[in-house]
Amino acid sequence: MSLALFDVVTEPAEEFLSTSQNKSTPKGERITLSLLRQRPLLLLGWSLFFLGIPLASTLASVLLLLVDSLVVLIRTRIFGHQVAGPPIDFQQVQGTKRHALVLFVLLGLWAVVGSLVSIRPDIAFPSTVGFALIIVVFFFRAGDLLWEDCWILRRTMPFLVVGLLASSIYGVYASQIQGMARLRLLGHGPNGSGTCLLISILLAWSYADLLRKPRLKLGVGLVALAGIPSLLFTYSRGAWLGFAGGAAIYAVFSKRRNMIWLLLGLLIVAMLVGANPSLQRRMQNIFSLERNKDRIEVWMVTLNLIPDHLVFGVGTAVFPHVYRQYSPRGNSMAFAHNFFLQALAEYGIPGLVLLIAVIGLSVSAGYRVVRSYRCPLALGMLSALIGTLIHQQVDNTIHGANLASIFWFLCGFLVALHENQGETLKEPPCVDRVELEC
């Protein structure tokens, strides 16, 4: 977590344009040229991130954005260069973001100590460092998207729609033509794919709600609806519940005109379930204790190992190596199938409290923005975050770096929105002022 203490400052792109450049060039074009010349990894990283959310694959964006941070650090600190783009300045963090920074630093230090006393420090310590890097890049740099009146967000979020369209087409093809039993997307299994699809659909709905042009609004809305069959074909019951919860949140706070999208989504679900007996059986088993014995066994074994590791936990990512010792069948398990139970097992009680505090800050910040501004983008992020948390009560798909980046981005973006109330949110952020309204 100490990497979150970077205090590099970058200045607005316009200040570093060549003096020979034509001053009559539109501001947006000047920013584009400056960022393409000085920080291409920043643009490529966020573009691939949004494209990768509905494909369940964000590792490439993690690496690109991390390298961008390191390049900025080297250029500004070692060579004294001035670098275009959004600032990376943790010394001036205030308010909710500062509270989150303190909590994350404490959690990081606790996790480091826990990794050193773990039975597998060779696994726990590198995993803790990896977790810290994810937080630095996606929680604390999510505010990059609000830079220069959401300039980066306006140009990268459309990739989410492209990725969702690809996942929608592939989902129907793979499940209905190739006969794939449970849909698996590019970077994850069925449950992780379900997490990414529920997030993507809710974000696409909020994106459509921002659009001004009727054709664009209709097109993005239809892409969001087209993602629902793929979500169902993952057969991830937790993802279904998460999507239902997130959609309910979106319905409560959104404009009445948006209810038509939710009703159409419900109609699609009803038609697919009614025509597919396997979906019917899967849905009927959601709350069946008999059909969920495997989850219950994992939870019980995890509860048995926790009392022996109450303070520091077993260490980051060491859970699979400890689970076998407590399992009555001597089998292994990758994770606890519950996000908070896993956190308690790996970080102990203090670590769990710190983690819950950070997530609570993020949800609270998002709620305050939604309540004050009724901004669809904030509502989409908040709904996706709550839907993901619902899913994580019966799974732990956000445990690995591939999906952890998405979860912590949602948290960080909501905090960044709240911190910008006095500036960016005098008007809620728009994705494109030419084509969108807030």
ZISULLIN-V725523 format. One record per residue. RES is the residue in three letters. PSI is psi in radians with two decimals (999 if undefined). OMEGA is omega in radians with two decimals (NA if undefined). BURIAL is I if it has 9 or more other ideal C-beta (glycine too) atoms within 8 Angstrom, else O. Layout:
BEGIN
<<RES PSI OMEGA BURIAL> <RES PSI OMEGA BURIAL>>
END
This chain:
BEGIN
<<MET -0.33 -3.12 I> <SER -0.34 3.09 O> <LEU -0.32 3.12 O> <ALA -0.06 -3.12 I> <LEU 0.23 3.05 O> <PHE 2.39 3.13 I> <ASP 0.59 3.13 O> <VAL 2.42 3.13 I> <VAL 2.20 3.01 O> <THR 2.64 -3.04 I> <GLU 2.88 3.10 I> <PRO 2.58 -3.03 O> <ALA -0.60 -3.03 I> <GLU -0.48 -3.05 I> <GLU -0.24 -3.06 O> <PHE 0.27 3.08 I> <LEU 2.61 -3.14 I> <SER 2.44 -3.13 O> <THR -0.35 3.13 O> <SER -0.13 -3.10 O> <GLN 2.52 -3.14 O> <ASN 2.07 -3.11 O> <LYS -0.27 3.13 O> <SER -0.08 3.10 O> <THR 2.30 -3.14 I> <PRO 2.58 -3.07 O> <LYS -0.77 -3.13 O> <GLY -0.70 3.13 O> <GLU -0.64 3.12 O> <ARG -0.74 3.11 I> <ILE -0.73 3.14 I> <THR -0.86 -3.13 O> <LEU -0.71 -3.11 I> <SER -0.78 -3.13 I> <LEU -0.65 3.10 I> <LEU -0.57 -3.14 O> <ARG -0.71 -3.00 O> <GLN -0.59 -3.07 I> <ARG 1.06 3.14 I> <PRO -0.52 -3.14 I> <LEU -0.52 3.11 I> <LEU -0.85 -3.13 I> <LEU -0.76 -3.13 I> <LEU -0.67 -3.14 I> <GLY -0.85 -3.13 I> <TRP -0.58 3.08 I> <SER -0.83 3.13 I> <LEU -0.50 3.11 I> <PHE -0.88 -3.14 I> <PHE -0.63 3.07 I> <LEU -0.61 -3.07 I> <GLY -0.32 -3.13 I> <ILE -0.96 3.14 I> <PRO -0.18 3.08 I> <LEU -0.04 -3.13 I> <ALA 0.64 -3.13 I> <SER 1.86 -3.12 I> <THR 0.12 -3.05 I> <LEU -0.66 3.14 I> <ALA -0.72 3.14 I> <SER -0.60 3.09 I> <VAL -0.83 -3.11 I> <LEU -0.76 -3.11 O> <LEU -0.79 -3.13 I> <LEU -0.58 3.07 I> <LEU -0.77 3.11 I> <VAL -0.68 3.09 I> <ASP -0.75 3.12 I> <SER -0.75 -3.13 I> <LEU -0.69 3.12 O> <VAL -0.76 3.10 I> <VAL -0.74 3.13 I> <LEU -0.81 -3.12 I> <ILE -0.77 -3.09 I> <ARG -0.70 -3.08 I> <THR -0.68 -3.05 I> <ARG -0.70 -3.07 O> <ILE -0.79 -3.07 O> <PHE -0.13 3.09 O> <GLY 0.40 3.12 O> <HIS 2.71 2.95 O> <GLN 2.31 -3.00 O> <VAL 2.35 3.13 I> <ALA 2.77 3.02 I> <GLY -3.10 -3.12 I> <PRO 2.55 -3.09 I> <PRO 2.58 2.99 O> <ILE 1.58 -2.99 I> <ASP 1.75 -3.10 I> <PHE -0.15 3.13 I> <GLN -0.44 -3.10 O> <GLN 0.19 3.11 O> <VAL 2.33 -3.10 I> <GLN 3.00 3.03 O> <GLY -2.43 -3.09 O> <THR -0.64 -3.12 I> <LYS -0.64 3.09 I> <ARG -0.72 3.10 I> <HIS -0.74 3.11 I> <ALA -0.68 3.12 I> <LEU -0.79 3.12 I> <VAL -0.78 -3.13 O> <LEU -0.72 -3.14 I> <PHE -0.68 3.10 I> <VAL -0.75 3.10 I> <LEU -0.75 3.12 I> <LEU -0.72 3.13 I> <GLY -0.78 3.11 I> <LEU -0.71 3.12 I> <TRP -0.73 -3.14 I> <ALA -0.61 3.11 I> <VAL -0.80 3.10 I> <VAL -0.76 3.12 I> <GLY -0.62 3.13 I> <SER -0.57 -3.13 I> <LEU -0.51 3.12 I> <VAL 0.06 -3.14 O> <SER 2.78 3.07 I> <ILE -0.31 3.11 O> <ARG 1.22 3.12 I> <PRO -0.44 3.12 I> <ASP -0.41 3.08 O> <ILE -0.76 -3.02 I> <ALA -0.77 -3.06 I> <PHE -0.87 3.09 I> <PRO -0.62 3.13 O> <SER -0.64 3.08 I> <THR -0.73 3.09 I> <VAL -0.74 3.10 O> <GLY -0.73 3.10 I> <PHE -0.71 3.12 I> <ALA -0.72 3.14 I> <LEU -0.70 3.09 I> <ILE -0.76 -3.13 I> <ILE -0.79 -3.13 I> <VAL -0.81 -3.03 I> <VAL -0.73 -2.96 I> <PHE -0.53 3.06 I> <PHE -0.92 -3.03 I> <PHE -0.24 3.09 I> <ARG 0.11 3.06 I> <ALA -0.53 3.11 I> <GLY -0.22 3.05 I> <ASP -0.58 -3.07 I> <LEU -0.29 3.11 I> <LEU -0.09 -3.11 I> <TRP 2.46 3.10 I> <GLU 0.97 3.09 I> <ASP 0.81 3.07 O> <CYS 0.60 -3.08 I> <TRP -0.81 -3.11 I> <ILE -0.72 3.14 I> <LEU -0.71 -3.11 I> <ARG -0.46 -3.06 I> <ARG -0.16 -3.11 I> <THR -0.51 -3.10 I> <MET -0.54 3.07 I> <PRO -0.40 3.10 I> <PHE -0.45 3.07 I> <LEU -0.73 3.14 I> <VAL -0.71 3.11 I> <VAL -0.80 3.13 I> <GLY -0.67 3.13 I> <LEU -0.67 3.09 I> <LEU -0.75 3.12 I> <ALA -0.74 3.12 I> <SER -0.61 3.13 I> <SER -0.79 3.14 I> <ILE -0.80 -3.13 I> <TYR -0.66 -3.11 I> <GLY -0.77 3.12 I> <VAL -0.74 -3.14 I> <TYR -0.84 -3.06 I> <ALA -0.70 -3.06 I> <SER -0.66 -3.03 I> <GLN -0.44 -3.12 O> <ILE -0.82 3.12 O> <GLN -0.29 3.11 O> <GLY 0.48 3.09 O> <MET 2.19 -3.05 I> <ALA -0.81 3.10 O> <ARG 2.20 -3.05 I> <LEU 2.28 3.04 I> <ARG 2.17 3.12 I> <LEU -2.99 -2.95 I> <LEU -0.80 -2.96 O> <GLY 0.17 -3.08 I> <HIS 2.93 3.09 I> <GLY -3.00 -3.06 O> <PRO -0.78 -3.09 I> <ASN -0.73 3.07 I> <GLY -0.64 3.07 I> <SER -0.67 3.09 I> <GLY -0.72 3.09 I> <THR -0.84 -3.10 I> <CYS -0.65 -3.14 I> <LEU -0.70 3.12 I> <LEU -0.68 3.10 I> <ILE -0.80 -3.07 I> <SER -0.73 -3.12 I> <ILE -0.78 -3.14 I> <LEU -0.69 3.09 I> <LEU -0.65 3.12 I> <ALA -0.67 3.07 I> <TRP -0.77 3.13 I> <SER -0.62 3.09 I> <TYR -0.76 3.11 I> <ALA -0.60 -3.13 I> <ASP -0.36 3.11 I> <LEU -0.35 -3.01 I> <LEU 2.46 3.11 I> <ARG -0.75 -3.10 O> <LYS 2.19 -3.08 O> <PRO -0.68 -3.10 O> <ARG -0.74 3.12 O> <LEU -0.74 3.12 I> <LYS -0.80 3.14 I> <LEU -0.75 -3.11 O> <GLY -0.82 3.14 O> <VAL -0.68 3.10 I> <GLY -0.70 3.12 I> <LEU -0.62 3.07 O> <VAL -0.72 3.10 I> <ALA -0.77 3.11 I> <LEU -0.62 -3.12 I> <ALA -0.34 3.10 I> <GLY -0.29 -3.08 I> <ILE -0.78 3.09 I> <PRO -0.72 3.11 I> <SER -0.69 3.08 I> <LEU -0.77 3.13 I> <LEU -0.67 -3.07 I> <PHE -0.14 2.97 I> <THR -0.34 -3.09 I> <TYR 0.49 3.10 I> <SER 1.78 -3.07 I> <ARG -0.64 3.09 I> <GLY -0.69 3.11 I> <ALA -0.65 3.07 I> <TRP -0.80 3.12 I> <LEU -0.72 3.12 I> <GLY -0.74 3.12 I> <PHE -0.72 3.12 I> <ALA -0.75 3.12 O> <GLY -0.78 3.12 I> <GLY -0.72 3.12 I> <ALA -0.63 3.10 I> <ALA -0.74 3.08 O> <ILE -0.77 -3.13 I> <TYR -0.67 -3.13 I> <ALA -0.66 -3.09 I> <VAL -0.70 -3.01 O> <PHE -0.19 -3.07 O> <SER 3.02 3.12 I> <LYS 2.68 -3.09 O> <ARG -0.55 -3.11 O> <ARG -0.37 -3.14 O> <ASN -0.21 3.14 I> <MET -0.46 -3.13 I> <ILE -0.63 3.10 O> <TRP -0.72 3.13 I> <LEU -0.68 3.11 I> <LEU -0.68 3.08 O> <LEU -0.68 3.08 I> <GLY -0.76 3.11 I> <LEU -0.65 3.10 O> <LEU -0.73 3.11 O> <ILE -0.77 3.12 I> <VAL -0.80 -3.11 I> <ALA -0.72 -3.12 O> <MET -0.78 -3.12 O> <LEU -0.75 3.13 I> <VAL -0.70 3.14 I> <GLY -0.51 -3.10 O> <ALA -0.07 -3.06 O> <ASN 1.80 -3.12 O> <PRO -0.61 -3.13 O> <SER -0.63 3.05 O> <LEU -0.66 3.11 I> <GLN -0.83 -3.13 I> <ARG -0.73 3.14 O> <ARG -0.71 -3.13 I> <MET -0.63 3.13 I> <GLN -0.39 -3.10 O> <ASN 0.06 -3.06 I> <ILE -0.79 -3.05 I> <PHE 0.30 -3.14 O> <SER 2.13 3.09 O> <LEU -0.63 -3.12 O> <GLU -0.71 -3.10 O> <ARG -0.12 -3.11 O> <ASN 0.50 -3.14 I> <LYS -0.59 -3.11 O> <ASP -0.74 3.11 O> <ARG -0.76 -3.11 I> <ILE -0.69 3.11 I> <GLU -0.76 3.13 O> <VAL -0.76 -3.14 I> <TRP -0.74 -3.11 I> <MET -0.73 3.10 O> <VAL -0.72 3.11 I> <THR -0.73 3.11 I> <LEU -0.51 3.11 O> <ASN -0.56 -3.10 O> <LEU -0.38 -3.06 I> <ILE -0.77 -3.11 I> <PRO -0.45 3.12 O> <ASP -0.11 -3.09 O> <HIS 0.77 -3.03 I> <LEU -0.55 -3.00 O> <VAL -1.07 -3.08 O> <PHE -0.13 -3.08 I> <GLY -3.03 -3.10 I> <VAL -0.20 -3.12 I> <GLY 2.61 -3.11 I> <THR 2.19 3.08 I> <ALA 0.21 3.13 I> <VAL -0.14 -3.10 I> <PHE -0.83 -3.11 I> <PRO -0.52 -3.08 I> <HIS -0.31 3.13 I> <VAL -0.54 -3.06 I> <TYR -0.74 -3.07 I> <ARG -0.60 -3.11 I> <GLN -0.45 -3.08 O> <TYR -0.21 -3.12 O> <SER 2.25 3.13 I> <PRO -0.41 3.13 O> <ARG -0.08 3.13 O> <GLY 0.35 -3.13 O> <ASN 2.84 3.12 O> <SER 2.80 3.11 O> <MET 2.30 -3.05 I> <ALA -0.67 -3.13 O> <PHE 3.02 -2.96 I> <ALA 0.02 -3.11 I> <HIS 0.50 3.00 I> <ASN 2.10 -3.01 I> <PHE -0.82 -3.07 I> <PHE -0.60 3.08 I> <LEU -0.69 3.09 I> <GLN -0.74 3.12 I> <ALA -0.71 3.11 I> <LEU -0.71 -3.13 I> <ALA -0.64 -3.03 I> <GLU -0.46 -3.08 I> <TYR -0.08 -3.12 I> <GLY 3.13 -3.10 I> <ILE -0.83 3.13 O> <PRO -0.73 3.13 I> <GLY -0.72 3.12 I> <LEU -0.75 3.14 I> <VAL -0.77 3.14 O> <LEU -0.71 -3.14 I> <LEU -0.77 3.12 I> <ILE -0.65 3.14 I> <ALA -0.74 3.13 I> <VAL -0.79 3.14 I> <ILE -0.69 3.09 I> <GLY -0.72 3.08 O> <LEU -0.72 -3.10 I> <SER -0.81 3.13 I> <VAL -0.75 3.13 I> <SER -0.75 3.12 I> <ALA -0.76 3.12 I> <GLY -0.73 3.13 I> <TYR -0.72 -3.13 I> <ARG -0.64 3.09 I> <VAL -0.79 -3.14 I> <VAL -0.75 -3.13 I> <ARG -0.65 -3.07 O> <SER -0.63 -2.98 O> <TYR -0.26 -3.08 I> <ARG 0.66 -3.13 I> <CYS 2.15 -3.11 I> <PRO -0.66 -3.12 I> <LEU -0.77 3.10 I> <ALA -0.70 3.14 I> <LEU -0.69 3.10 I> <GLY -0.75 3.11 I> <MET -0.77 -3.13 I> <LEU -0.76 3.13 I> <SER -0.73 3.12 I> <ALA -0.69 3.12 I> <LEU -0.80 -3.14 I> <ILE -0.72 3.09 I> <GLY -0.70 3.10 I> <THR -0.73 3.12 I> <LEU -0.66 3.08 I> <ILE -0.80 3.13 I> <HIS -0.66 -3.05 I> <GLN -0.06 3.05 I> <GLN -0.31 3.10 I> <VAL 0.14 -3.14 I> <ASP -3.10 3.08 I> <ASN 0.95 -3.07 I> <THR -0.35 -3.10 I> <ILE 0.23 -3.12 I> <HIS -0.62 -3.13 I> <GLY 2.84 -3.06 O> <ALA -0.56 -3.05 I> <ASN -0.71 -3.13 I> <LEU -0.34 3.08 I> <ALA -0.61 3.12 I> <SER -0.68 -3.14 I> <ILE -0.80 -3.11 I> <PHE -0.85 -3.09 I> <TRP -0.41 2.99 I> <PHE -0.80 3.12 I> <LEU -0.79 3.12 I> <CYS -0.84 -3.09 I> <GLY -0.64 -3.13 I> <PHE -0.68 3.11 I> <LEU -0.71 3.08 I> <VAL -0.73 3.13 I> <ALA -0.70 3.08 I> <LEU -0.77 -3.14 I> <HIS -0.68 -3.12 I> <GLU -0.37 -3.12 I> <ASN 0.30 -3.12 I> <GLN -0.64 -3.09 I> <GLY -0.22 -3.09 O> <GLU -1.43 -3.08 O> <THR -0.63 -3.01 I> <LEU 0.31 2.87 I> <LYS -0.64 2.81 O> <GLU 2.40 3.08 O> <PRO 2.59 -3.04 I> <PRO 2.42 3.10 I> <CYS 2.64 3.11 I> <VAL -0.48 3.03 I> <ASP 2.00 -3.07 O> <ARG -0.34 3.11 O> <VAL -0.69 -3.01 O> <GLU -0.14 -2.99 I> <LEU 2.83 3.00 I> <GLU 2.70 3.12 O> <CYS 999 NA I>>
END
